[in-house]
Amino acid sequence: MRTGLIIPCRDAVLTLERLLISVQKIRPKLHVVVVDNNSTDGSQQLLENFRRKGFVDIVLFEKRIGVSFARNAGLQWYRTFGPPGISDITFADSDDVFVATDLPRLGVCSELLVMSTQECCLRGSLDVCTADLTRKDIYVDREAILHYEDFTKYLMRPNSRSEFTSVWGKIYRFDIIKKSNINFDERMSTYEDVDFNFRYLSLIKSVSFSSRVVYSHISDLNRRGQTFQNLNYLRMFGYVWALRSLRRLLIRLNHPEPEIVYHTLFCYFSITMVRIGFMVRSMDDLWRFKDLVSRSLRSKVHFLARARYNPEKGGTKLMFRLFATKWTWLFVVGAIIKGRLRYGR
């Protein structure tokens, strides 16, 4: 039995080689599909070279730009043409690195494996590890029936409790994905992985946790801020759709609790605004960010989220207070300063 690995990439020639070389440590247990998402920087030539060397099994080309399109192309290839013996699916981003020499296996009764991961920041030519996400209360080697209590701490602090968000560091049962035809929502350009996980979790009953660090996710701070011009108001708030999927999951677990979902929604709103605030590099960026905040202040869903947000449960009290003033420029300046302090160090 093998695990299918899907890697979406776009203009990732600087990091893709590092990832594909690290994959060779556990290559016999992986079937590797890389989906190029309309690259223009030489990534396609690099992939072809690695395919000829046997480092990659399949190279696909997806012209529709967006990580959801790319990941779905990989899932569809496995559904249609996947070789025999593919029992599980996992994902990696083009800036990830495999740091283990072996891949954990799903337990006999488990339907999802959540692995401990490292998160590192890249500044200049140095990989500086900023957070080892191993936590004794979560990532102990265990199998468990999915329960509401597994989500309580995440609901209060979604930014620091990431065990159910990203798709890297997870191993999924391929038969569940295939039978239920689960895909990434192609309307979303943010939080599409959060939404995918909650919809997958809605279909399963058991989950395994592994304390072993298999992935290192590397955030390239040198490249942040280059995507500000691509921001789209309707697509930036993918967490609204993701939390709808979470609410359906909580209903299945007999805990609808809309209040706590709204609390989580405001946490995500604050996280998103701080990240965008860090991207502001020019007066044009500033005015676009101000327009984004203005529209958010008038948004009904964000108004309801603020009304139900409880700062004592976790999250950022500062952004809550700034939002409560309804002064657009005050919130804008606060988000930019907080973004600089959080991501600019």
Buried (B, 14 or more C-beta within 10 A) or exposed (E): EBBBBBBBBBBBBBBBBBBBEBBBBBBEBBBBBBBBBBBEEEBBEBBEEBBEEEBBBBBBBBEEEBBBBBBBBBBBBBEEEBEEEBBBBBBBBBBBBBBBEEBBBBBEEBBBBBBBBBBBBBEEEEBEEEEEBBBEEBBEEEBEEBEBEBBBBBBBBBBBBBBBBBBBBBBBBBEBBBEEEBBBBBEBBBBBBBBBBBBBBBBBBBBBBBBBBBBBBBBBBEEBBEEBEEBEEEBBBBBBBBBBBBBEBBEBBEBEBEEBBBBBBBBBBBBBBBBBBBBBEEEEBBEBBBEBBBEBBEBEBBBBBBEBBBBEBBBBEBBBEBBEEEBBEBBBBBBBBBBBEEBEE
